[in-house]
């Protein structure tokens, strides 16, 4: 069994897409071992728990980034996780954690041109707003390996969307998320197949 973990700080809409694919029998041989969050109120935790998956809240309070990540690492190793999927995870992982799980951590970035729209503020609506303001004709999502540099890891897969007249950050987010929901499960399947 190929075991995945999801780290999420938000609603987990892409997590739901993965769960839906599992329930539809499209993720054969793949198990969602645990969903971990740094936010107790993250809907991703509730979403996963309601559907019978193990969830863990790890409090970041009074911990260095590395101390927090080491606490998560214990859980991930106990679960025997093969792949760590970041889905709306709003923390920067420590260098220690990235090295400990090198080549086993992936993230989704909400732009097709990851280099241009990378960095600490490059999340959620900020990215879509910048894409529109820069007059881009297309955007999309990028799934990439997580490395020590923020949004600098090698690209695994991408899906693009066209911007239309009167596009808003919210409408663009909806289009990009629709692609993420298709792409993320497919990338996980590729990993499970050893591709």
Secondary structure, DSSP 4 states (H G I P E B T S, - for coil): -EEEEEE-SS--HHHHHHHHHHHTT-STTEEEEEEEES-TT-HHHHHHHHTT--EEE---TT--HHHHHHHHHHHHHHTT-SEEEESS--SPPPHHHHHHTTTSEEEEES-S-TTTT-STT--HHHHHHHHHHTT-SEEEEEEEE--SSTT-SPEEEEEEEE--TT--HHHHHHHHHHHHHHHHHHHHHHHHTT-
